[in-house]
Amino acid sequence: MAEDPFDVDRKVLAAAIRTLAARASNEIGKSSFDERVLAAMTKVPRHEFVPVEAQGLAYANVPLPIGYGKTTTQPFMVAVMTDLLEVHPDDAVLEIGTGLGYQAAILAELAGVVYTVELNEDLARSAKQRLKKQGCKTSSCGSAMAFTAGPSMRPLTRSSSRPLPTWSHRAGRPHGVARRSAASPAPPCGR
């Protein structure tokens, strides 16, 4: 396997996020993030989720343009939202606004199932390709995508006529992301 030229950059970014969390402890209500979140941030190659012309800046702690007047979220904010969500391996997570899939890839490292919705068809298509390249099996659900993460990495069934599951958005969760226990999972699209 070829050496990843961005490996050190991801580790430096994770260290910077640790420092920022400590400095922002009053605002975010804690002085550190769950180590699983930081491990996911270190593992997921952000440069694969930005346009090629922005890859040199992928590990700067800034939002980056992804086209269509949209940006990918600043890595520190991805860490904040993911940590506040308190994702567990048996959780299903719903993300609204996939963009190019970076947040979804982070969530996939932590949750059992991730449902992600992107209304821009070009971004959704690109996100699906990027997520597949990272080992996330995806399936289309109308203008939404769903994929499983974890050891089985099984694809979900394809369907455009079935709605996404009903979600309860718990108080205190970041806007645009919800989670539910997979103990009584909602059926993936098409089941």
Secondary structure, DSSP 8 states (H G I E B T S, - for coil): ----TTHHHHHHHHHHHHHHHHHTHHHHT-SS--HHHHHHHHHS-GGGGS-GGGGGGTTSSS-EEEETTEEE--HHHHHHHHHHHT--TTEEEEEE--TTSHHHHHHHTT-SEEEEE-SSHHHHHHHHHHHHHTT-EEEEETTEEEEE-SSS-------SSS--------TT--TTEEEEETTS----TT-
